[in-house]
Amino acid sequence: MKTLKLTMIAMAVMGLSACMDDGNDGTNGSDGANGSNGLTSLVLQTNLAVGHANCPNSGVQIDSGLDADANGTLDSSEITSTDYVCAPGVSSVSSSELLTNLNNDWFVDGQEKVAQARSAWLNATNTQVSVSTKSGVELAAKSIERLRGSAKNVILFVGDGMGVSTVTAARILEGQLNGELGEEHQLSFDTFPFAGLSKTYNVDSQTPDSAGTMTAMMSGVKTDIGVIGVSEAVERGNCSTVSGHELITALELAEIAGKSTGIISTARITHATPAATYAKSADRDWEDDGDMPADAKTAGCTDIADQLVNFETNLEARIGGIDVDGIEVVMGGGRRSFLPKDVAFNSTDAVSAVEGDRTDGRDLTAEWQAKYTSGTYVMDQTGFDAVDPANTTKLFGLFNESHMQYEADRANDVAGEPSIAQMTEKAIDILDNNSEGFFLMVEAGRIDHGHHAGSAYSALTDTIALSDAVKKAVQMTDMSNTLIIVTADHGHVFTIAGYPKRGNPILGKVVGVGSQEPALAADGMPYTTLGYTNGNGFRNLGDETDADAGYNLPIAAGRHDLSDIDTTSPGFHQEALVPLSSETHSGEDVGIYASGPGALLVNGTNEQSTIYHVMEFAADLSTKANAKQSIE
């Protein structure tokens, strides 16, 4: 109101000076000339970055004053009043573990990006603010800030290797499987109201891996390739460099805040993406003690499987004064890293002569059951189906000795295993028993493996399975209090090419508009719409649904005559240009799709670490963790 008062006084003074009595004999003087119009009052908004002197955690600076030179712009010399609407910050963080994140430039940058996203919504509706709406600006800023903590639940879906071309091709394939032309179809998360892009590079690598990318999403800090849950200060493979550089994750904050937590993956549960939610490791390959060099074990580093089973103990030891109850739901593959290298410990569905990989003789599945006596350990479909979510406090499911099956090959599993949608449903049924809410990470890990094998069929059918899981999560949760984000850690060198006509089978050969026959390349041979820049290359395995079977054959990169080949069959692997033993990741941006409280912060092109900050803001994890526990 300061600006309003100044305007009224200025106008009053001008009016008086133009209407004074000019007589000196007691008679009325002549009328004075009309006063001139008062000066225009202007208000200027400026977004403040994190670290500003008046708003350390970002905010909006509101300047006001009179347009003395009538040029329509509020110049610095014309400003007579300045107010600030500041974003609140975490006020009680004293843990050195939390400070590892807070003092990192990537973390600070992510906070700033979220603040800018909030301000963008203000600017979109308040590009020209008059004096009468200044209080409206403040109200809008406070309204957006009230979104902080409005998400009771957070679900992060990660399609490992699910680049933009994978989403497009999977969308078309699912549509065509449903009898549509395909291009007009939408995957479940295509319908989400907010979307953006994520820059996936690691600190030291232009094309990333899953360890560095998932660490960024879970901690708000970008890091090097191949390391998990630690900053870029760690040297890969050097155990001695880990101490002091551990990062705290969104899942760990949710645990401290009293929420239930869950991890699901169709890959090994000790693989890079799921491991980044709970582990701190100088090397993503240290999945069990048998994978670790002797000097790392001597120096005191522990393997990733050990860290999962002892998550509760490790977190309480690292952050003094807290009391957590451990991860409620863990489901995936990777049983071998939890069992001794001894045939006596083989599971009933073991496919290797000796299933376990551990060299220390420990059975970590037994250790988990001893730690959580009321928990349930399962390893097949029958055990999974028998779990009663209403009466289950802890669930540990390891459904394969290595990765779980591709969705297309799941029916061939020896003992049977649940789909990613079934695991998601079961997890939510268990986690939502907690009135404080939950944090759940779900990874479709085998999308990535299908691409590495050069099998578009496997990668795309696993993408469709992920879409089904997202659909199930939307059906089971209240979107007014549940933030769901769907994204990828990285893409692949996977292309959609040629000029196929509308509705042409996405897995088929290119058939041009107005034609019924496959188009021919300059070498006189047909070619497919989908292909890879590098990899093993052409495979024609017919009805084989295990994409990994292609690794048993010699590399066959380059062109092949596909005239008599059914390229839509499960066992067909697309041609590849550059011969490699395995197709590689790409360095392209990937999509971020969001729905629920805080989803509006997902927009534009972002550093991948910003995803953490969106989740943290929506659930206010840091503040609630501090309020729930006495962190010292």
VOGU-3710 file (C-alpha; in Angstrom, 3 decimals, decimal comma):
1> mktlkltmia> 0,000/0,000/0,000  2,997/2,338/0,162  2,791/2,975/-3,567  -0,909/3,754/-3,385  -0,380/6,348/-0,618  2,389/8,074/-2,535  0,178/8,356/-5,594  -2,712/9,924/-3,667  -0,448/12,493/-1,950  1,153/13,510/-5,227
11> mavmglsacm> -2,223/14,051/-6,873  -3,520/16,046/-3,870  -0,523/18,389/-3,847  -0,876/19,033/-7,592  -4,557/19,798/-7,243  -3,997/22,307/-4,387  -1,281/24,217/-6,216  -3,587/24,771/-9,162  -6,665/25,983/-7,175  -5,383/28,530/-4,601
21> ddgndgtngs> -7,145/31,919/-3,944  -5,354/34,680/-5,917  -7,247/37,664/-4,327  -6,032/39,874/-1,421  -9,188/41,888/-0,700  -11,460/39,191/0,659  -13,252/38,684/-2,633  -13,243/35,481/-4,548  -10,459/35,175/-7,077  -10,835/33,836/-10,580
31> dgangsnglt> -10,984/30,153/-11,191  -7,624/28,466/-11,542  -6,598/26,306/-14,463  -7,307/22,581/-14,347  -4,572/20,553/-12,675  -2,476/18,178/-14,719  -2,938/14,398/-14,522  -0,988/12,612/-11,821  1,970/10,389/-12,616  1,408/6,724/-13,414
41> slvlqtnlav> 2,281/4,250/-10,699  4,270/1,201/-11,881  5,117/-2,141/-10,287  8,041/-4,310/-11,421  8,530/-8,010/-10,515  11,968/-9,615/-10,544  12,636/-13,316/-9,989  15,363/-13,881/-7,412  17,796/-16,761/-7,622  18,853/-18,927/-4,695
51> ghancpnsgv> 21,503/-17,073/-2,688  20,035/-13,567/-2,977  20,849/-11,413/0,051  17,196/-10,704/0,918  15,761/-14,070/-0,189  18,418/-16,751/0,331  16,085/-19,498/-0,915  14,839/-17,525/-3,958  11,653/-15,503/-4,337  10,179/-12,432/-6,035
61> qidsgldada> 11,293/-8,796/-5,599  8,427/-6,303/-6,074  9,518/-2,712/-6,838  7,060/0,170/-7,172  7,180/3,886/-7,874  5,964/6,723/-10,102  6,764/6,933/-13,802  8,349/10,421/-13,565  9,569/10,513/-17,180  6,348/8,925/-18,511
71> ngtldsseit> 8,269/6,365/-20,567  6,191/3,395/-19,316  9,193/1,793/-17,588  10,036/1,837/-13,908  13,655/3,037/-13,797  15,856/2,462/-10,770  15,728/6,192/-9,891  11,931/6,048/-9,792  11,639/3,171/-7,307  10,158/4,362/-4,013
81> stdyvcapgv> 9,208/1,040/-2,448  10,607/-2,497/-2,534  9,004/-5,611/-1,046  10,033/-9,262/-1,125  8,051/-12,496/-1,283  10,611/-15,130/-0,283  10,510/-18,898/-0,538  11,052/-20,511/2,861  14,102/-22,707/3,303  15,045/-25,697/5,418
91> ssvsssellt> 15,830/-24,182/8,784  16,934/-27,081/10,956  19,331/-29,160/8,886  22,500/-29,806/10,833  23,401/-33,288/9,633  26,656/-33,502/7,730  24,952/-36,024/5,465  22,332/-33,516/4,375  24,970/-30,833/3,944  26,775/-33,022/1,421
101> nlnndwfvdg> 23,803/-32,417/-0,836  23,108/-28,818/0,148  26,666/-27,626/-0,466  26,829/-29,148/-3,950  26,525/-26,840/-6,975  24,222/-29,275/-8,790  21,893/-29,320/-5,777  21,815/-25,521/-5,535  21,167/-25,274/-9,274  18,216/-27,666/-8,954
111> qekvaqarsa> 16,711/-25,598/-6,148  17,038/-22,511/-8,319  15,366/-24,219/-11,293  12,362/-25,186/-9,171  12,145/-21,622/-7,860  12,233/-20,327/-11,432  9,494/-22,754/-12,428  7,302/-21,416/-9,635  7,998/-17,852/-10,702  7,221/-18,725/-14,319
121> wlnatntqvs> 3,644/-19,440/-13,309  3,429/-16,050/-11,645  4,795/-14,294/-14,701  2,471/-16,165/-17,034  -0,539/-14,571/-15,372  0,987/-11,313/-14,118  3,067/-9,944/-17,003  1,727/-6,412/-16,418  0,875/-5,732/-12,814  -0,864/-2,545/-11,785
131> vstksgvela> -0,768/-1,112/-8,277  -4,231/-2,432/-7,538  -3,127/-6,045/-8,104  0,080/-6,015/-6,088  -1,600/-7,856/-3,245  -2,797/-10,360/-5,859  0,801/-11,028/-6,864  1,759/-11,689/-3,278  -1,269/-13,943/-2,876  -0,373/-15,897/-6,030
141> aksierlrgs> 3,211/-16,361/-4,848  2,000/-17,602/-1,485  -0,531/-19,869/-3,202  2,190/-21,569/-5,244  4,352/-21,886/-2,152  1,434/-23,619/-0,433  1,895/-26,433/-2,940  5,001/-27,366/-0,957  4,232/-30,529/0,965  0,860/-31,083/-0,707
151> aknvilfvgd> 1,915/-34,501/-2,025  1,322/-37,160/0,597  2,637/-39,827/-1,779  5,329/-39,760/-4,474  5,774/-42,421/-7,157  8,748/-42,220/-9,513  8,564/-44,480/-12,579  11,835/-44,921/-14,469  11,811/-46,522/-17,891  15,469/-47,503/-18,122
161> gmgvstvtaa> 16,620/-46,540/-21,612  13,171/-45,168/-22,536  14,182/-42,349/-24,877  11,728/-40,240/-26,851  11,868/-42,540/-29,902  11,102/-45,521/-27,642  8,017/-43,790/-26,243  6,839/-42,913/-29,757  7,362/-46,414/-31,148  5,763/-48,095/-28,100
171> rilegqlnge> 2,765/-45,792/-28,379  2,285/-46,776/-32,027  2,824/-50,485/-31,316  0,264/-50,572/-28,505  -2,221/-48,727/-30,687  -1,710/-51,184/-33,521  -2,042/-54,146/-31,165  -5,402/-52,608/-30,195  -6,510/-52,490/-33,843  -5,787/-48,785/-34,378
181> lgeehqlsfd> -3,557/-47,116/-36,948  -1,313/-46,448/-33,972  0,047/-42,941/-34,304  -2,999/-41,400/-32,626  -2,770/-43,709/-29,616  -1,602/-42,578/-26,175  0,320/-44,450/-23,519  -1,037/-43,935/-20,014  1,515/-41,258/-19,134  1,061/-39,448/-22,466
191> tfpfaglskt> -2,122/-38,061/-20,910  -0,331/-36,454/-17,956  -0,922/-32,685/-17,878  2,702/-31,587/-17,433  5,847/-32,579/-19,293  9,400/-31,452/-19,883  12,812/-32,719/-20,933  15,756/-33,985/-18,926  19,422/-33,532/-19,861  21,016/-36,875/-19,092
201> ynvdsqtpds> 24,797/-36,363/-19,321  26,980/-37,359/-16,379  29,527/-34,933/-14,923  32,363/-36,743/-16,707  30,528/-38,337/-19,640  28,585/-36,949/-22,586  26,615/-40,195/-22,927  25,590/-41,431/-19,467  25,003/-44,658/-17,590  22,230/-45,536/-15,160
211> agtmtammsg> 24,324/-45,122/-12,009  25,111/-41,453/-12,516  21,704/-40,571/-13,942  19,649/-42,248/-11,212  21,872/-40,743/-8,521  21,019/-37,334/-9,987  17,282/-38,039/-9,882  17,355/-39,427/-6,360  19,719/-36,937/-4,687  19,514/-33,716/-6,709
221> vktdigvigv> 23,241/-33,972/-7,475  24,696/-34,926/-10,860  27,714/-37,190/-10,573  30,178/-39,308/-12,547  29,481/-42,371/-14,623  29,528/-45,670/-12,738  29,191/-44,437/-9,140  26,114/-44,736/-6,930  24,779/-42,382/-4,263  27,976/-40,330/-4,065
231> seavergncs> 29,168/-37,042/-5,522  31,596/-36,525/-8,392  34,408/-36,157/-5,839  34,563/-39,956/-5,597  36,997/-41,845/-7,811  35,299/-44,832/-9,407  36,550/-48,080/-7,916  38,422/-46,369/-5,075  36,766/-47,218/-1,775  38,864/-44,726/0,204
241> tvsghelita> 37,318/-41,771/-1,642  33,706/-42,518/-0,617  33,699/-41,320/2,991  32,328/-37,807/3,343  30,880/-37,729/-0,165  27,755/-39,820/0,411  24,507/-38,195/-0,733  21,115/-38,491/0,912  18,278/-39,611/-1,354  14,591/-38,809/-1,592
251> lelaeiagks> 13,802/-42,337/-0,408  16,001/-41,868/2,654  14,349/-38,539/3,479  10,949/-40,194/3,121  12,076/-42,898/5,561  13,199/-40,292/8,096  9,934/-38,381/7,612  7,987/-41,483/8,653  6,665/-42,436/5,236  6,616/-45,986/3,957
261> tgiistarit> 9,077/-46,692/1,155  9,311/-49,153/-1,701  11,614/-50,183/-4,552  10,570/-52,240/-7,578  12,670/-53,248/-10,576  12,415/-55,804/-13,350  16,223/-55,810/-13,329  18,402/-57,070/-10,497  17,451/-55,108/-7,380  21,176/-54,446/-6,892
271> hatpaatyak> 21,495/-53,008/-10,416  22,438/-49,365/-10,853  18,981/-47,767/-11,029  17,341/-49,355/-7,964  20,652/-49,293/-6,054  20,833/-45,498/-6,371  17,802/-45,208/-4,086  19,549/-46,815/-1,102  23,288/-47,556/-1,659  26,573/-45,603/-1,571
281> sadrdweddg> 29,205/-47,217/-3,753  32,360/-46,230/-5,614  31,430/-48,739/-8,302  28,043/-49,847/-9,607  29,493/-53,318/-10,287  29,983/-54,093/-6,581  26,605/-55,850/-6,401  27,906/-58,553/-4,021  31,159/-59,211/-2,192  32,279/-61,568/-4,954
291> dmpadaktag> 32,292/-58,578/-7,329  34,520/-56,455/-5,094  38,322/-56,204/-5,155  40,102/-57,285/-1,989  41,402/-53,791/-1,223  37,856/-52,350/-1,255  36,661/-54,929/1,262  39,743/-54,416/3,403  39,124/-50,660/3,369  35,645/-51,223/4,809
301> ctdiadqlvn> 33,375/-50,785/1,790  30,376/-53,113/1,656  28,602/-54,534/-1,377  25,273/-53,247/-2,634  23,223/-56,299/-1,607  24,582/-56,012/1,936  23,653/-52,309/1,980  20,085/-53,128/0,974  19,546/-55,689/3,730  21,198/-53,380/6,282
311> fetnlearig> 19,641/-50,163/4,976  17,947/-49,303/8,274  21,093/-49,851/10,360  23,323/-47,962/7,943  21,020/-44,934/7,687  20,695/-44,621/11,464  24,469/-44,923/11,862  25,162/-42,295/9,217  22,648/-39,743/10,501  22,633/-39,462/14,279
321> gidvdgievv> 19,418/-39,120/16,259  17,017/-40,756/13,802  14,874/-43,848/14,143  13,649/-45,451/10,901  11,923/-48,769/10,297  13,485/-49,783/6,979  12,179/-50,185/3,458  8,723/-51,765/3,453  8,648/-53,212/-0,072  11,527/-54,517/-2,193
331> mgggrrsflp> 10,788/-56,525/-5,352  12,909/-57,424/-8,347  15,521/-59,859/-9,591  19,108/-60,453/-8,534  18,795/-63,267/-6,009  22,342/-64,434/-6,768  23,908/-61,481/-4,917  22,108/-62,439/-1,703  23,053/-66,142/-1,637  26,333/-67,971/-0,909
341> kdvafnstda> 28,263/-69,528/-3,764  27,113/-72,947/-2,650  24,762/-75,311/-4,467  23,067/-76,073/-1,153  21,508/-72,600/-1,248  20,099/-72,857/-4,789  16,468/-71,777/-5,156  13,934/-74,105/-6,767  14,031/-72,135/-10,012  17,818/-71,750/-10,265
351> vsavegdrtd> 19,042/-71,930/-13,840  22,749/-71,955/-12,990  24,524/-74,943/-11,463  25,386/-72,691/-8,522  22,981/-69,795/-8,157  24,683/-67,706/-5,489  27,628/-65,375/-6,031  28,588/-64,467/-2,474  32,052/-65,533/-1,338  31,551/-64,662/2,352
361> grdltaewqa> 29,193/-67,590/2,984  26,323/-65,325/4,052  22,691/-65,893/3,110  21,328/-62,348/3,074  17,754/-63,531/2,476  17,949/-65,347/5,820  19,531/-62,291/7,457  16,668/-60,123/6,192  14,080/-62,549/7,571  15,862/-62,628/10,933
371> kytsgtyvmd> 15,886/-58,822/11,034  12,221/-58,495/10,051  10,553/-61,504/11,657  7,075/-60,335/10,683  8,149/-59,696/7,086  7,511/-61,939/4,098  10,160/-63,230/1,681  8,926/-64,603/-1,671  10,671/-65,858/-4,793  7,970/-66,927/-7,249
381> qtgfdavdpa> 4,468/-66,160/-8,524  2,805/-68,471/-6,026  4,476/-66,786/-3,083  3,673/-63,368/-4,514  0,000/-64,198/-4,997  -0,260/-65,401/-1,400  0,855/-62,063/0,067  -2,004/-60,300/1,862  -1,294/-56,550/1,599  -3,588/-55,658/4,484
391> nttklfglfn> -1,538/-57,760/6,902  1,953/-57,375/5,423  4,389/-54,986/7,064  7,485/-55,894/5,034  7,811/-57,669/1,667  11,051/-58,862/0,074  10,622/-60,482/-3,335  13,513/-61,825/-5,438  11,988/-63,490/-8,488  15,045/-64,467/-10,482
401> eshmqyeadr> 18,697/-65,219/-9,883  19,608/-62,400/-12,298  17,248/-59,997/-14,067  13,543/-60,779/-14,238  12,195/-61,943/-17,588  11,342/-59,687/-20,482  7,600/-59,069/-20,466  7,292/-61,003/-23,740  9,159/-63,950/-22,199  7,607/-63,834/-18,711
411> andvagepsi> 5,347/-66,842/-19,299  8,458/-68,983/-19,762  9,853/-68,317/-16,277  10,585/-71,551/-14,437  8,631/-70,720/-11,257  6,547/-67,822/-12,561  7,003/-64,171/-11,736  4,686/-61,155/-11,470  4,453/-58,385/-14,043  5,616/-54,858/-13,285
421> aqmtekaidi> 1,959/-53,782/-13,057  1,197/-56,562/-10,559  4,207/-55,616/-8,429  3,161/-51,957/-8,522  -0,362/-52,834/-7,421  0,854/-55,029/-4,568  3,361/-52,412/-3,418  0,788/-49,610/-3,295  -1,641/-51,880/-1,426  1,008/-52,376/1,264
431> ldnnsegffl> 2,497/-48,884/1,346  -0,783/-46,986/1,588  -1,447/-48,584/4,975  0,716/-45,761/6,373  -1,282/-42,603/7,128  1,913/-40,550/6,630  2,033/-41,580/2,958  4,731/-43,302/0,932  7,574/-42,996/-1,567  7,802/-45,644/-4,298
441> mveagridhg> 10,322/-46,062/-7,120  9,403/-48,401/-9,975  11,946/-49,265/-12,671  11,197/-50,985/-15,962  14,791/-52,142/-16,230  14,486/-54,462/-19,180  13,562/-51,777/-21,706  17,252/-50,966/-21,572  18,298/-54,595/-22,009  16,038/-55,085/-25,016
451> hhagsaysal> 17,722/-52,160/-26,731  21,211/-53,367/-25,807  20,341/-56,684/-27,455  19,084/-54,871/-30,553  15,517/-56,100/-30,089  12,950/-53,355/-30,593  10,189/-55,902/-29,954  11,424/-56,606/-26,416  12,165/-52,967/-25,580  8,766/-51,782/-26,793
461> tdtialsdav> 6,705/-54,529/-25,148  8,439/-53,756/-21,851  7,630/-50,058/-22,362  3,964/-50,963/-22,829  4,174/-53,018/-19,614  5,497/-49,924/-17,815  2,574/-47,921/-19,182  0,231/-50,526/-17,713  1,940/-50,129/-14,323  1,539/-46,355/-14,461
471> kkavqmtdms> -2,134/-46,784/-15,333  -2,578/-49,064/-12,338  -0,912/-46,540/-10,031  -3,202/-43,763/-11,261  -6,257/-45,943/-10,646  -5,140/-46,842/-7,116  -4,146/-43,418/-5,817  -5,786/-40,063/-5,202  -4,205/-37,701/-7,705  -4,999/-34,752/-5,452
481> ntliivtadh> -2,367/-35,949/-2,989  -0,098/-38,182/-5,089  2,673/-36,916/-7,360  3,510/-39,365/-10,156  6,540/-38,738/-12,355  7,419/-40,933/-15,334  10,838/-40,471/-16,925  13,937/-42,275/-18,183  17,527/-42,321/-17,056  18,833/-42,141/-20,638
491> ghvftiagyp> 17,973/-43,042/-24,217  19,415/-45,416/-26,832  20,706/-45,108/-30,403  17,284/-46,224/-31,605  15,758/-44,609/-34,682  12,411/-44,259/-36,465  13,271/-43,662/-40,107  12,132/-43,759/-43,707  8,759/-42,526/-44,960  6,268/-45,258/-44,018
501> krgnpilgkv> 2,616/-44,545/-44,647  0,202/-43,904/-41,814  -0,599/-47,101/-39,920  2,298/-49,053/-41,409  3,343/-51,728/-38,867  5,907/-50,023/-36,652  7,951/-53,254/-36,500  7,587/-53,800/-40,223  9,408/-52,808/-43,374  8,893/-49,309/-44,723
511> vgvgsqepal> 5,952/-49,109/-47,153  5,490/-45,660/-48,616  2,328/-43,603/-49,028  0,170/-44,986/-51,851  2,178/-48,196/-52,112  1,558/-51,808/-51,149  5,131/-53,010/-51,526  8,150/-52,341/-49,298  10,301/-49,400/-50,305  13,780/-50,304/-51,539
521> aadgmpyttl> 17,022/-48,662/-50,494  19,764/-47,721/-52,959  21,144/-51,256/-52,609  17,868/-52,707/-53,919  16,808/-54,226/-50,573  13,904/-53,351/-48,243  14,531/-51,796/-44,855  12,705/-51,458/-41,540  11,252/-48,340/-39,940  13,099/-49,101/-36,692
531> gytngngfrn> 16,844/-49,532/-36,469  19,977/-49,029/-34,393  23,100/-46,977/-35,029  25,282/-49,655/-33,432  25,116/-53,101/-31,848  24,994/-56,804/-32,705  22,820/-56,253/-35,725  20,491/-58,560/-37,626  18,956/-61,595/-35,950  16,105/-63,740/-37,257
541> lgdetdadag> 15,126/-65,924/-34,312  11,464/-66,358/-35,227  9,223/-66,795/-32,181  12,055/-66,474/-29,619  10,891/-64,072/-26,892  14,172/-63,906/-24,958  16,057/-61,056/-26,620  19,286/-62,114/-24,917  19,383/-65,259/-27,080  20,824/-63,067/-29,818
551> ynlpiaagrh> 24,096/-62,725/-27,912  24,851/-66,369/-28,726  25,395/-65,514/-32,403  28,263/-63,679/-34,134  27,924/-59,944/-34,681  26,047/-59,290/-37,929  26,078/-55,519/-38,369  25,373/-53,886/-41,723  22,737/-54,540/-44,361  20,906/-57,825/-44,902
561> dlsdidttsp> 18,270/-58,889/-47,394  14,999/-58,759/-45,455  12,759/-59,556/-48,410  11,557/-62,887/-46,996  11,968/-62,052/-43,308  9,051/-61,381/-40,948  10,449/-58,322/-39,175  7,435/-58,159/-36,828  8,248/-61,479/-35,141  9,465/-61,450/-31,496
571> gfhqealvpl> 12,841/-62,896/-32,489  13,719/-60,348/-35,160  16,537/-57,983/-34,209  16,949/-54,818/-36,256  19,959/-54,056/-38,397  22,767/-51,967/-36,906  25,319/-49,797/-38,659  28,388/-49,982/-36,381  29,388/-53,468/-35,154  29,557/-53,669/-31,362
581> ssethsgedv> 29,080/-56,497/-28,878  26,135/-54,570/-27,401  24,140/-51,545/-28,540  24,901/-48,381/-26,578  23,098/-45,636/-24,725  22,537/-42,269/-26,373  23,199/-38,801/-25,029  19,833/-37,329/-26,064  17,340/-35,652/-23,744  14,539/-37,812/-22,375
591> giyasgpgal> 10,975/-36,971/-21,450  9,579/-36,185/-17,996  5,821/-36,659/-17,549  4,108/-35,547/-14,345  0,703/-35,487/-12,700  -0,468/-34,536/-9,220  0,631/-31,930/-6,653  3,782/-30,120/-7,754  3,595/-31,524/-11,290  3,358/-27,984/-12,698
601> lvngtneqst> 7,057/-27,578/-11,857  7,899/-30,027/-14,658  8,369/-27,869/-17,730  11,094/-26,852/-20,158  14,504/-28,483/-20,440  16,059/-29,415/-17,107  19,182/-30,851/-15,595  18,224/-34,379/-14,593  18,943/-33,560/-10,949  15,973/-31,162/-10,954
611> iyhvmefaad> 13,614/-34,149/-10,742  14,699/-34,688/-7,140  13,874/-31,074/-6,301  10,378/-31,369/-7,768  9,707/-34,448/-5,629  11,254/-32,853/-2,549  9,183/-29,683/-2,998  5,928/-31,548/-3,627  6,299/-33,746/-0,534  8,404/-31,247/1,495
621> lstkanakqs> 10,628/-34,161/2,422  13,451/-32,193/4,063  11,207/-30,191/6,377  9,140/-33,215/7,332  12,252/-35,290/7,945  13,574/-32,613/10,284  10,231/-32,250/12,032  9,821/-36,002/12,482  13,254/-36,745/13,863  15,895/-34,964/15,906
631> ie> 18,768/-34,777/13,409  22,056/-33,963/15,095
//
